[in-house]
Amino acid sequence: MRSAGGPRRSRSLQSPTPFRRNPVMRSGHRLFFAAALTALAPLVTFAHDDDPKVNVPPNPRPGPGYRNALVSTPGANTGNIEMGGGGFLGNGVVLLAQVPLSAFGANFGSDCWGYTSPSGREYAIMCTGTGTSFVDISNPTNPTVIANMNGVDSTWRDVKVYGTYAYSVNEDGDGIQVFDLSNIDNGQVTLVNTTNQNGTTATHNVAINTDSGFLYRCGGSSNGLRIYSLSNPVNPQWVANWGTRYVHDVQVVTYATGPYAGREIAFCCTGSYVSLTILDVTNKSNIFQLSNIQYPNNEYSHQGWLSPDKQYFYLGDELDEDGTLPSTTYVIDVSNLSAPFVASSFDNGLPSITHNLYQRDNLIFEANYTSGIRIFDATNPLNPNEIASYDTYPNGNNASFNGLWSCYPYFASGLVIGSDTSGGLFVWSVSNEILSFSYPNGRPDYFDPGGDAVLVNVTESQPGVYDPGTALLHVNAGSGYVSFSMTDLGNGLFEAPFPAMACGTGFDYYVSADSTGGITFADPADAPMSAYKGVAAYGASVVAEDDAETNQGWTVGAPGDDATSGIWTRVNPIGTDAQPEDDHTPAPGTMAWVTGQGSNGGSTGENDVDGGQTTLLSPIYDLSGSSAPIISYWRWFHNSAGASPNNDVLEVGISNNGGTSWVTVEVVGPDGNESNGGWFQHSFNVADIVTPTAAVRLRFVASDEGFGSIVEAAVDDIAIEDVDCGGCGTTSYCVAAPNSSGSGAQITSSGDTSVTANTFTLEILGATPGQPGLFYYGPNEVQIPFGEGFRCVGGTTFRLNPAQNADAFGDTSRLVDFTQFPACCGPGAISAGDTWKFQFWYRDPSGGSSGFNLSDGLSAVFCP
């Protein structure tokens, strides 16, 4: 199982390791990356061989993204807006919007930066594998993509801003792209120049000292720094190079006070030279080194940021998190630029890789790949403490290069943005103005089918945060979310009105409310990407539960299976970028059914499904005595990587004859919100698909057909419950006499006995083909000879006109419309709690002297 993030730890470090003169990658990493490069050669560009992200293939997370504004209109059916992974984990950070890579015409995300126009409108700048995109986030719950500006394809792209211009670079060419943002408020971004002076067009990163007006190109092949004057911002002019060693990233600042007043200083992270190099770049014709320092556990000096008081430099190493060392940030005292020293380090106990970090006031914002954004309070600069987070990668916190690439925390509004390699652009609020939710009487699992109410407390972090009239309940019973205003009972207490639903209906729900600052808060916090679940019923009894900790009779394999790897197996899963690290069952549970088990440290595709399909079959369940059984299970499906992504499916089927024939329950994939990993629960009413019998069975079929892709599936925590509808349902009684075409006509029903649902449908099998008949009902059970059969309904009877002919098989059906006469009103009105008896009378000219016959009887108890 995945190791959990423990408490933050801080270490005081007295002496750094000696300076290593040659850029040498640790042998273990070198062998790993060499193997990965060979395996992924068709998927990546080779800008420089020491950057580990050459190993990350495009893996965009599908789905429409998320805009908080879409789910805040009472009565609106906005659709079930979700994103793969089953919801992100947030703590003190509120997701306002997420813009997927598809909105940028891209399949890979990289860096980001921000721009504020003279009018005060705020814009996110998103770097992707295909170019540079500009997004208006002035309405943060509903971002607007202003422009997607193309560049050469590249995994590495970076952008910074100077005045009303943005400067974009990448590892695969283009030099410096210059974009004019002066008319962005009117929806226009213009490429005004593409320039390259002095050397290769490749650049790893770009930094701009806005105080001095100089631009610094970092890296690109083996380059150190290439420096340009922005005195003419449309046409940057090269002025100098510094090439003593490779520079992966740099921050350049001008000191305003103290012993370095007026000096322009560059803090250089040197990649595989594993050091922080501090340069005086004031005189571009006489750049000199002030100091060079290494730090413990050094593997790849990636990026860092200077504290606002310029006393400390916080540095992240991209390769030190090797499965044993957690996400670590090194604190380097730079109060004396000529004699810096490592003062301490801090971590949060997670195994994810540190990548890009920035500091605003006393807060450090770190984009740490698979664990998302982590926010640390640096009031004590030597011992920062994690206070908030938002995990953009729901597939675990392992040390891989998936997830959040970078972040930008410098908007005056307090908004924070992040760029994710597969999830696109995230827009967050990190604010003291917070609304939280609680439930004084708890959250029920079962809700009155006739409608119910739940009390909700909306708590303000300070008076005046709640915007009156914005408290909403959102319910999705299968056709998309519908929103209902909650009733304000005073003192922060609200009543959430759940609508009437057919008994046995499963649904998702969440609540939300707006702050006076225009931010929508929800519970769960990342709703509607995750939601609470409920069932319209009076209760339920457990028929069967299976957490996969033991094999309760499941079998693997079926005719037609031809997969060559990734065969279903019950194991404690070893996580990859496609397969779960954990089963779904809470601890101490560890086991799940998964498609193949690779080795520890093995590649993503080591034992995924290849070459065809593999089948998992459940044991047989006896549901013959269940009145309204509901089956639920948790499943995982990943199909969005490899040579041919989003082309395969996981198919779930059900049989009520032990597996002789099958009916499809759902098909997951080939693309969509739930095809990129993550545990998702699915539940369904058995009677909506097949008649519950003593031989009900489930089937899970995962396949990789055609061109190979990375396909992984998993199943866990299967449960069967029989919901209590207060005695509602149907039972057969009486006798169906033989007719001229067979053994007699049988009456059954489909739909629901809920009056609210209004789907109750009578069905006849085996009447006389082509002959007319009539449904009728009454209050009593009888069995009296009548015609060639038996009258099974007594008392005052009510006809469901008009008569209708049976088809060529002797079958017919009729919806009992509770809104139409006679079921709607008068003495034949059908109401919740009523019991009525139903039968079908039909012509049978060849069946006997009377010329007619009748079906057996059906007794129905109706629910709200």
Summary of the structure (lengths in Angstrom):
residues: 864
radius of gyration: 32.8
end to end distance: 45.0
largest distance: 118.0
contacts: 3155
relative contact order: 0.09
helix: 5%
strand: 44%
